[in-house]
Amino acid sequence: MTRAAQNNTVTVNYTGKLADGTIFDSSPEDKPLTFIIGRGEGIKGFEAAVLGMARGEMKTVVIEPDQAYGENNPDLIEELNRAELPKNLELVEGGQLEVTQGNGSILRLMIDKITAETVTLNANHPLAGKALVFDIEVLEIDTEPPKELPAFFNGALGEGSLH
């Protein structure tokens, strides 16, 4: 029986939940997740969980923050004076603010708190500091040399994708 190993291309269905059972991400039934083990494109703990699994095997794993999105980093939380922000900016506590950086990349900041004078912005990943529970089912294992795949972890496991 073939088991998933480094550099294998694997296809899985998964559901990601928080400890309280809240689902934060899952592969759509008609679009399972395909990735190459060992490329480091997703959550370390997710790849490690798939290693050694066989086609058709299912398991549930708990991935601690250090193997997922890390702990909350207080250096990534900043309180700004509202006067420093554009007046027409619509701010909603619990919402997100997208900021274009100098290199053109977009940084998503969570709006943690709004007062009359300040806004607290948080650049930590929304799942930082949380243990994640994944139900994983291996659908396919391809042991041939890896084929190039589009980056898939932009968002499973994140904003909808393992990153």
C-alpha positions in Angstrom: 0.0 0.0 0.0 1.4 3.4 -1.1 1.8 5.9 1.7 2.2 9.7 1.2 5.9 10.7 1.3 8.0 13.7 0.6 7.6 15.1 -3.0 4.5 13.1 -3.6 1.5 15.0 -5.1 -1.4 14.3 -2.9 -5.1 15.1 -3.2 -7.2 15.4 0.0 -10.5 16.5 1.3 -10.3 18.4 4.6 -12.3 20.4 7.1 -10.6 22.8 9.4 -12.2 23.6 12.7 -11.4 25.5 15.9 -11.4 23.7 19.2 -15.0 24.7 19.8 -16.1 23.0 16.5 -16.4 26.2 14.5 -15.5 25.4 10.8 -13.1 28.0 9.4 -12.2 26.2 6.1 -12.9 23.2 4.1 -12.3 21.8 0.6 -15.4 22.0 -1.6 -16.8 18.5 -2.4 -16.0 19.0 -6.1 -12.6 20.7 -5.6 -10.3 18.7 -3.3 -7.0 20.2 -2.3 -3.9 19.0 -4.3 -0.4 19.8 -3.2 3.1 18.5 -3.2 4.4 17.3 0.2 7.6 19.1 1.3 7.2 22.3 -0.6 6.3 24.2 2.5 3.4 26.0 0.8 1.0 25.4 3.6 0.6 24.8 7.3 3.6 22.7 8.5 1.4 20.5 10.8 -1.1 19.8 8.0 1.7 18.5 5.7 3.1 16.5 8.6 -0.3 15.0 9.2 -0.7 13.8 5.6 2.8 12.2 5.5 2.4 8.5 5.9 -1.3 8.4 5.2 -2.6 5.9 2.6 -5.2 6.4 -0.2 -8.7 6.3 1.3 -7.4 6.8 4.9 -9.1 9.4 7.1 -8.0 10.9 10.3 -8.5 13.8 12.6 -5.5 15.8 13.9 -5.0 18.7 16.3 -2.3 21.1 15.1 -0.9 23.4 17.7 -0.2 27.1 16.9 3.6 26.5 16.5 2.8 24.2 13.6 0.1 26.3 12.2 0.0 30.2 12.2 2.2 30.7 15.2 1.4 32.5 18.4 0.0 36.0 18.5 2.9 38.5 18.2 2.2 41.7 20.2 4.7 43.5 17.9 2.1 43.1 15.1 -0.6 45.0 17.0 -0.5 48.8 16.8 -2.8 51.5 18.2 -3.1 54.5 15.8 -4.5 57.9 16.3 -7.6 58.2 14.2 -6.4 61.6 12.9 -3.6 59.7 11.2 -6.1 57.8 9.0 -8.0 59.1 6.0 -11.2 60.7 7.0 -13.3 58.8 4.4 -12.1 55.4 5.6 -14.9 53.2 6.8 -13.8 51.3 9.9 -15.8 48.4 11.5 -14.5 46.7 14.6 -13.8 43.1 13.8 -13.5 43.9 10.1 -10.4 44.1 8.0 -8.4 46.9 6.4 -6.3 46.2 3.3 -3.1 48.3 3.0 -1.0 48.3 -0.2 2.7 48.1 0.8 5.6 49.8 -1.0 6.4 46.6 -3.0 2.7 46.4 -4.2 1.8 43.5 -1.9 -1.4 43.8 0.1 -1.4 43.5 3.9 -4.6 42.6 5.6 -5.1 44.0 9.0 -7.8 43.1 11.5 -9.5 46.0 13.2 -9.4 44.9 16.8 -10.8 48.0 18.5 -12.2 51.4 17.7 -12.5 54.4 20.1 -13.3 58.0 19.5 -9.5 58.8 19.3 -7.8 55.5 18.3 -7.9 52.4 16.1 -6.1 49.2 17.1 -4.9 47.3 14.1 -3.6 43.7 14.2 -1.4 42.2 11.5 -1.4 38.7 13.1 -3.1 36.0 11.1 -6.7 35.6 12.3 -5.9 32.0 13.4 -2.6 32.8 15.2 -2.5 31.5 18.7 -5.2 28.9 18.0 -5.0 25.1 17.9 -6.6 23.8 14.7 -8.5 20.6 14.2 -8.4 19.0 10.8 -10.5 16.1 9.4 -8.4 14.8 6.5 -9.2 12.2 3.9 -6.5 11.2 1.3 -8.1 10.7 -2.1 -5.0 10.3 -4.3 -1.3 9.9 -4.0 0.9 10.4 -7.1 4.5 9.2 -6.5 5.7 10.4 -9.9 8.0 13.4 -9.9 6.0 16.5 -8.9 4.2 18.4 -11.6 4.0 22.2 -11.2 0.8 23.2 -9.4 -0.6 26.7 -9.0 -0.1 28.0 -5.4 -3.1 26.7 -3.5 -2.4 27.8 0.0 -3.4 31.4 -0.5 -6.0 31.7 2.0 -6.9 26.8 3.1 -6.1 27.3 5.9 -6.1 31.0 6.2 -8.7 33.0 4.5 -10.1 30.0 3.0 -6.8 28.2 2.1 -3.7 26.6 4.0 -1.5 29.7 4.3 
